[in-house]
Amino acid sequence: MNYECPKCHNTSCDIDQMQATGGLFSKLFNIQNKRFTTVTCKKCTYTEFFKSKTSTISNIFDFFTN
């Protein structure tokens, strides 16, 4: 991967995922229907978020497991 931090110009990073709720219905029932990929600089911890697609089946599974 070719990564460079926009703040400190470090070239090492961690990649992870984060889920969040969006909208009234999903907040009331705690359905985490928004998914993001995060890229965090290992030196200064600057983090960027990139929106990812979620599938309908994962949203249904999340509804029944909360």
C-alpha positions as a Markdown table, in Angstrom:
| # | Residue | x | y | z |
|---|---|---|---|---|
| 1 | Met | 0.0 | 0.0 | 0.0 |
| 2 | Asn | 1.2 | 3.5 | -0.8 |
| 3 | Tyr | 0.2 | 5.6 | 2.2 |
| 4 | Glu | 1.5 | 9.0 | 3.3 |
| 5 | Cys | -0.1 | 10.9 | 6.3 |
| 6 | Pro | -1.3 | 14.3 | 5.1 |
| 7 | Lys | -0.2 | 15.9 | 8.5 |
| 8 | Cys | 3.2 | 14.4 | 9.4 |
| 9 | His | 4.1 | 12.6 | 6.1 |
| 10 | Asn | 4.7 | 9.3 | 7.9 |
| 11 | Thr | 4.3 | 6.2 | 5.7 |
| 12 | Ser | 2.9 | 3.6 | 8.2 |
| 13 | Cys | -0.7 | 3.2 | 9.1 |
| 14 | Asp | -3.3 | 1.0 | 10.6 |
| 15 | Ile | -6.5 | 0.1 | 8.7 |
| 16 | Asp | -9.7 | -0.8 | 10.6 |
| 17 | Gln | -13.5 | -0.7 | 10.3 |
| 18 | Met | -16.1 | 1.2 | 12.3 |
| 19 | Gln | -19.9 | 1.0 | 12.3 |
| 20 | Ala | -22.4 | 3.7 | 13.3 |
| 21 | Thr | -26.1 | 4.3 | 13.3 |
| 22 | Gly | -27.9 | 6.7 | 10.9 |
| 23 | Gly | -31.4 | 8.0 | 11.0 |
| 24 | Leu | -34.1 | 7.9 | 13.7 |
| 25 | Phe | -35.3 | 4.3 | 13.2 |
| 26 | Ser | -31.8 | 2.9 | 13.4 |
| 27 | Lys | -30.9 | 5.0 | 16.5 |
| 28 | Leu | -34.1 | 3.9 | 18.3 |
| 29 | Phe | -33.3 | 0.2 | 17.6 |
| 30 | Asn | -29.5 | 0.5 | 17.7 |
| 31 | Ile | -29.1 | -0.7 | 14.2 |
| 32 | Gln | -25.6 | 0.1 | 13.0 |
| 33 | Asn | -26.3 | 0.5 | 9.3 |
| 34 | Lys | -23.4 | 2.8 | 8.4 |
| 35 | Arg | -19.9 | 1.3 | 7.9 |
| 36 | Phe | -16.6 | 3.1 | 7.5 |
| 37 | Thr | -13.1 | 2.0 | 6.8 |
| 38 | Thr | -10.6 | 4.0 | 9.0 |
| 39 | Val | -7.0 | 4.7 | 8.1 |
| 40 | Thr | -4.9 | 5.9 | 11.1 |
| 41 | Cys | -1.3 | 7.2 | 11.0 |
| 42 | Lys | 0.9 | 5.2 | 13.4 |
| 43 | Lys | 3.0 | 8.2 | 14.3 |
| 44 | Cys | 0.5 | 11.1 | 14.9 |
| 45 | Thr | -2.8 | 9.1 | 15.0 |
| 46 | Tyr | -4.5 | 11.3 | 12.4 |
| 47 | Thr | -7.5 | 9.3 | 11.2 |
| 48 | Glu | -9.4 | 9.4 | 7.9 |
| 49 | Phe | -12.8 | 7.8 | 7.4 |
| 50 | Phe | -14.0 | 6.3 | 4.1 |
| 51 | Lys | -17.7 | 5.2 | 3.7 |
| 52 | Ser | -18.2 | 1.5 | 2.9 |
| 53 | Lys | -21.2 | -0.3 | 1.6 |
| 54 | Thr | -23.4 | -2.4 | 4.0 |
| 55 | Ser | -25.5 | -5.3 | 2.9 |
| 56 | Thr | -29.2 | -5.8 | 3.8 |
| 57 | Ile | -28.5 | -9.1 | 5.4 |
| 58 | Ser | -25.9 | -7.6 | 7.8 |
| 59 | Asn | -28.4 | -4.9 | 8.8 |
| 60 | Ile | -31.0 | -7.6 | 9.5 |
| 61 | Phe | -28.5 | -9.7 | 11.5 |
| 62 | Asp | -27.5 | -6.6 | 13.5 |
| 63 | Phe | -31.2 | -5.9 | 14.3 |
| 64 | Phe | -31.7 | -9.4 | 15.7 |
| 65 | Thr | -28.4 | -9.6 | 17.7 |
| 66 | Asn | -28.7 | -6.3 | 19.6 |
